[in-house]
């Protein structure tokens, strides 16, 4: 997986590409650190380029949620479609995150 972080208009956008699984742990954690280091008040995780998501990815999203909450930042999941959206729905992540 590839993760890139951009900051624009008071929000940090983490764009993900490829398979979001355990192998992406370090890269995703680094992108979280980058997003939280800046002044952005909100974090958006863009799933438009994600083709696969597993349970370890769900755990990484929960880690992001906890760290963002500690920094008084809100997290939105965007671009969720297909099986990625189904997995998030089955895991009831709509109750934990704003999903656009």
Order of alpha helices (4+ residues) and beta strands (2+ residues): beta-beta-alpha-beta-alpha-beta-alpha-beta
